[in-house]
Amino acid sequence: MAAASIVLIVVPDREFRRSLEFALEVEGFSVASHASLADAMASPAAADAVCAVVDEGAFRIDPASRRTLDRLAKPVILLADGFSAAGDDPQTVLTKPLQGSALIELIQALSEPAAKP
């Protein structure tokens, strides 16, 4: 994993967002963290991110924001309370509460050179 790999985090809940920031930074990732998808997409880091970690709560705030993810053109890891939140979308889904290192391992795999589109 390159030390400069940027992960875009979109989580409305401040405490959960800070927890994810800490976990990813400890593993050597750079983090661009936002409470909303609109803010994340406006961030200069969005273009350079290897992936986005998006909590389903971001969709409750702005239901039309799911279409925004298509413009990102990056792998998206959706954090959901259950599988029903994923629908037919192609994102990878991890269910909460997160256990073990599943998120870290998935992001490391996505940041490998062969995984980039």
DAURKA-V403452 format. One record per residue. N is the residue number from 1. RES is the residue in one letter. SS is DSSP state (~ for helix, > for strand, _ for the rest). PHI is phi as a letter, one per 30 degrees, with the letter a starting at -180 (NA if undefined). D_LAST is the distance of its C-alpha to the last C-alpha in Angstrom with 1 decimal. Layout:
((N/RES/SS/PHI/D_LAST) (N/RES/SS/PHI/D_LAST))
This chain:
((1/M/_/NA/16.0) (2/A/_/d/16.3) (3/A/_/d/19.1) (4/A/_/c/17.5) (5/S/_/d/14.7) (6/I/>/c/15.3) (7/V/>/c/15.5) (8/L/>/d/16.6) (9/I/>/c/19.6) (10/V/>/b/21.3) (11/V/_/b/24.5) (12/P/_/d/27.8) (13/D/_/d/30.1) (14/R/~/e/30.8) (15/E/~/d/31.9) (16/F/~/d/28.9) (17/R/~/d/26.5) (18/R/~/d/28.5) (19/S/~/d/28.3) (20/L/~/d/24.5) (21/E/~/e/24.5) (22/F/~/e/26.9) (23/A/~/d/25.2) (24/L/~/d/21.9) (25/E/~/d/23.7) (26/V/~/d/25.8) (27/E/_/d/22.8) (28/G/_/j/21.8) (29/F/_/d/19.2) (30/S/>/d/19.7) (31/V/>/b/20.2) (32/A/>/c/20.3) (33/S/>/c/22.5) (34/H/>/b/23.8) (35/A/_/d/26.3) (36/S/_/b/24.8) (37/L/~/d/21.6) (38/A/~/d/23.2) (39/D/~/d/23.8) (40/A/~/d/20.3) (41/M/~/d/18.8) (42/A/~/d/21.4) (43/S/_/d/20.6) (44/P/~/d/19.3) (45/A/~/d/17.2) (46/A/~/e/15.0) (47/A/~/d/13.0) (48/D/_/c/12.6) (49/A/>/d/12.2) (50/V/>/d/9.7) (51/C/>/a/11.0) (52/A/>/b/14.1) (53/V/>/c/17.2) (54/V/>/b/19.3) (55/D/>/d/22.8) (56/E/_/e/24.3) (57/G/~/d/27.1) (58/A/~/d/25.0) (59/F/~/d/25.2) (60/R/~/d/29.0) (61/I/~/d/29.4) (62/D/_/b/27.5) (63/P/~/e/27.0) (64/A/~/d/25.3) (65/S/~/d/22.5) (66/R/~/e/20.4) (67/R/~/d/19.5) (68/T/~/d/18.4) (69/L/~/d/15.4) (70/D/~/d/14.0) (71/R/~/d/14.1) (72/L/~/d/12.2) (73/A/_/h/8.8) (74/K/_/b/8.0) (75/P/>/d/9.0) (76/V/>/b/12.7) (77/I/>/c/15.5) (78/L/>/c/18.7) (79/L/>/c/21.9) (80/A/>/b/24.6) (81/D/_/d/28.2) (82/G/_/a/27.8) (83/F/~/d/25.5) (84/S/~/d/27.1) (85/A/~/d/25.2) (86/A/_/d/21.9) (87/G/_/h/23.2) (88/D/_/c/20.9) (89/D/_/d/17.9) (90/P/_/d/14.6) (91/Q/_/d/14.6) (92/T/>/d/15.4) (93/V/>/c/19.1) (94/L/>/c/21.3) (95/T/>/d/24.9) (96/K/_/c/27.3) (97/P/_/d/29.2) (98/L/_/d/26.5) (99/Q/_/b/27.9) (100/G/_/i/27.2) (101/S/_/c/24.0) (102/A/~/e/21.6) (103/L/~/d/19.8) (104/I/~/d/19.6) (105/E/~/d/18.5) (106/L/~/d/15.6) (107/I/~/d/14.4) (108/Q/~/d/14.9) (109/A/~/d/12.9) (110/L/~/d/9.9) (111/S/~/d/10.6) (112/E/_/d/10.7) (113/P/~/e/9.0) (114/A/~/d/8.0) (115/A/~/d/6.4) (116/K/_/d/3.8) (117/P/_/d/0.0))
